[in-house]
Amino acid sequence: MPAYRDTRHRVEILADREYAAVRRASWRLDAKLVEWIRKGRRMSKLAAIGDRIAQKKLAHDRKADEWAKRLNAVDEREQHAFAIGEAVIVEREADLADLESTVRGLSNLADSGSG
């Protein structure tokens, strides 16, 4: 069992190192792209892609805002909708409590009459 644990541990360490290396490379590429864009290098294709990404992000943000408004409206209507149901449940519980009380009273009468 310890050999398996050591092997697994080494594999996890290697995976973590590879992940960190990829992140560093990605960060360096991002930094370089930002630097090139700021320096005004010709990067028309990358700039166009960046614009498309920004447009997609704005579209997603607008959709998320729309969904948030719809969800807020549902939350507001939910309280009213469930309040009606809760009132019915409370009324039925009161009816059931009355019925139980009546049955207990009747069973007490039957017990006292037979004794």
C-alpha distance (Angstrom), angle and dihedral (degrees) to the residues before:
residue distance angle dihedral
M1 . . .
P2 3.85 . .
A3 3.84 91.0 .
Y4 3.81 89.7 56.1
R5 3.79 90.6 48.5
D6 3.82 91.9 50.0
T7 3.80 91.7 48.5
R8 3.77 91.8 47.8
H9 3.77 90.5 47.2
R10 3.82 91.3 52.2
V11 3.79 91.6 47.5
E12 3.80 90.7 51.4
I13 3.80 91.3 49.0
L14 3.81 91.5 50.2
A15 3.80 91.4 47.5
D16 3.80 90.7 50.0
R17 3.80 91.2 49.9
E18 3.80 92.3 49.1
Y19 3.79 91.1 48.3
A20 3.80 91.2 50.0
A21 3.81 90.8 49.1
V22 3.79 91.7 51.5
R23 3.80 90.8 48.6
R24 3.81 91.4 50.4
A25 3.81 90.9 49.2
S26 3.79 91.2 48.0
W27 3.80 91.3 48.6
R28 3.82 91.1 49.2
L29 3.81 90.9 50.3
D30 3.81 91.2 49.0
A31 3.79 90.7 49.0
K32 3.79 91.6 48.8
L33 3.80 92.5 49.2
V34 3.78 91.1 50.2
E35 3.80 90.1 48.4
W36 3.81 92.1 50.2
I37 3.78 92.6 47.4
R38 3.81 91.1 49.4
K39 3.79 91.3 49.0
G40 3.78 89.2 52.4
R41 3.77 97.1 -119.0
R42 3.77 115.2 168.9
M43 3.74 104.9 -94.1
S44 3.77 101.0 143.7
K45 3.80 94.6 152.9
L46 3.80 93.5 48.4
A47 3.79 91.0 43.5
A48 3.80 90.0 51.7
I49 3.78 90.5 49.6
G50 3.80 90.0 48.2
D51 3.81 89.7 51.9
R52 3.80 91.0 49.9
I53 3.80 90.8 50.0
A54 3.81 90.4 49.4
Q55 3.83 90.6 50.1
K56 3.80 91.2 49.8
K57 3.79 90.6 49.1
L58 3.80 91.4 50.8
A59 3.81 90.4 49.1
H60 3.81 90.4 50.6
D61 3.80 90.9 47.7
R62 3.82 90.8 51.4
K63 3.81 90.2 49.6
A64 3.81 90.8 48.7
D65 3.82 90.2 50.5
E66 3.80 90.2 50.1
W67 3.81 91.2 50.3
A68 3.81 90.8 47.6
K69 3.82 90.5 54.2
R70 3.79 91.1 48.3
L71 3.79 91.5 48.5
N72 3.81 91.1 49.5
A73 3.82 89.2 52.3
V74 3.81 90.2 50.7
D75 3.82 90.3 49.7
E76 3.80 90.5 53.0
R77 3.82 93.5 47.9
E78 3.80 91.9 43.3
Q79 3.80 94.0 67.4
H80 3.79 92.3 53.7
A81 3.80 94.1 43.9
F82 3.79 93.8 50.7
A83 3.81 93.0 41.7
I84 3.81 89.0 65.6
G85 3.80 91.2 49.5
E86 3.80 91.8 46.3
A87 3.81 90.6 52.8
V88 3.81 90.2 53.0
I89 3.81 91.0 48.8
V90 3.82 92.1 49.5
E91 3.80 89.8 49.9
R92 3.81 92.1 49.6
E93 3.81 91.3 47.9
A94 3.81 89.5 53.1
D95 3.82 89.9 49.3
L96 3.80 90.1 49.8
A97 3.81 91.7 48.8
D98 3.83 89.5 51.4
L99 3.80 90.6 49.4
E100 3.81 91.4 49.2
S101 3.81 90.4 49.4
T102 3.79 91.1 49.4
V103 3.80 92.2 49.3
R104 3.81 90.6 49.2
G105 3.80 89.7 50.2
L106 3.78 91.5 49.4
S107 3.78 92.6 47.2
N108 3.83 89.4 50.6
L109 3.80 90.0 51.8
A110 3.79 90.9 50.3
D111 3.81 90.4 49.4
S112 3.80 93.7 48.4
G113 3.83 91.8 46.5
S114 3.79 94.2 52.2
G115 3.81 93.1 47.8
